[in-house]
């Protein structure tokens, strides 16, 4: 949990990242879906950011998670290698035994802005990863990306079903945890296969 990793200077680094982006507290908070007062509390060390907020910071603004949590490395992530303009990712209904797919793969494709190369897409079903990933969200994952503790990964469980869980490494033990506290984490077994690491989530918003 973030409360175990939290250090007092985390809020100060969030403030530095916001200033580097040239954003006011009001604009920064609005883009993250939180109120300005809560952001102010985080920046001054009086409030603790949630895991979901940290994901939003790293995915929305490209802030380097290692720098955010520990002050290590550059403030912002190196830009991911993007596929050519108009490139598409296969939208998978069934996860194949092996990836990447052959070039002559036939099926549905999706296109999103700045799509990283080598990615695939699935639609999330269920509320196991809510509120981070909701039922019906479009999930983009990369089968080649190395997983790190705290990442959301796509795995096949022992019954062969694809599921999304957060990868946790604690004291040398691996846990796969839902973001929804109504469900319990579990330890993967020999029947659990990692398919890829989630890099983006797209959500349809009704207005």
RANORCOR-V851935 format. One record per pair of residues at least 6 apart in sequence whose ideal C-beta (glycine too) atoms are under 7 Angstrom apart, sorted by the first residue. I is the first residue (numbers start at 1). J is the second residue. If there is no record, write none. Layout:
{{I	J} {I	J}}
//
This chain:
{{2	48} {2	49} {2	50} {2	51} {2	54} {3	48} {5	69} {6	48} {8	45} {10	68} {10	69} {11	42} {11	43} {11	44} {11	45} {12	43} {13	67} {13	68} {13	71} {14	42} {14	43} {14	57} {15	43} {17	61} {17	63} {17	75} {18	28} {20	75} {21	61} {25	36} {25	39} {25	40} {26	36} {28	39} {29	35} {29	36} {29	39} {31	60} {32	53} {32	56} {34	53} {38	47} {41	47} {42	49} {52	131} {52	132} {52	179} {54	68} {55	132} {57	63} {57	68} {58	65} {58	68} {59	200} {62	76} {62	77} {63	75} {63	76} {64	73} {64	74} {64	75} {64	76} {64	77} {65	150} {66	72} {66	73} {67	73} {67	74} {67	75} {80	116} {81	116} {81	117} {82	114} {82	115} {82	116} {82	117} {83	115} {83	116} {83	117} {86	111} {87	115} {88	109} {88	110} {88	111} {89	109} {89	110} {89	115} {89	119} {89	120} {89	121} {89	140} {90	101} {90	105} {90	107} {90	109} {90	120} {90	121} {91	108} {91	109} {91	110} {91	121} {92	120} {92	121} {92	122} {95	156} {95	162} {95	195} {99	120} {99	143} {100	118} {100	143} {110	121} {110	138} {112	202} {116	142} {116	199} {118	142} {118	144} {119	140} {119	141} {119	142} {119	199} {120	141} {120	143} {120	196} {121	138} {121	139} {121	140} {122	139} {122	162} {123	136} {123	138} {124	133} {124	135} {124	136} {124	137} {124	139} {124	164} {125	135} {126	135} {127	135} {127	180} {128	163} {128	164} {128	178} {128	180} {128	183} {129	152} {129	164} {129	178} {129	179} {129	180} {130	179} {130	180} {132	179} {133	139} {133	164} {133	201} {134	203} {137	201} {137	202} {137	203} {138	202} {139	164} {139	198} {139	201} {140	199} {140	200} {141	154} {141	196} {141	197} {141	198} {141	199} {142	196} {142	197} {142	199} {143	195} {143	196} {145	196} {145	197} {145	199} {147	153} {147	167} {147	194} {147	197} {149	167} {149	168} {149	169} {150	166} {151	167} {151	197} {152	164} {152	166} {152	198} {153	165} {153	167} {153	194} {153	196} {153	197} {153	198} {154	162} {154	164} {154	195} {154	196} {154	198} {155	163} {155	165} {155	176} {155	188} {155	192} {155	193} {155	194} {155	195} {156	162} {156	192} {156	193} {156	195} {157	163} {157	192} {158	189} {158	191} {158	192} {162	195} {164	198} {165	176} {165	177} {165	178} {166	177} {166	179} {167	176} {168	175} {168	177} {173	187} {174	187} {174	188} {175	185} {175	187} {176	185} {176	186} {176	188} {177	185} {178	185}}
//
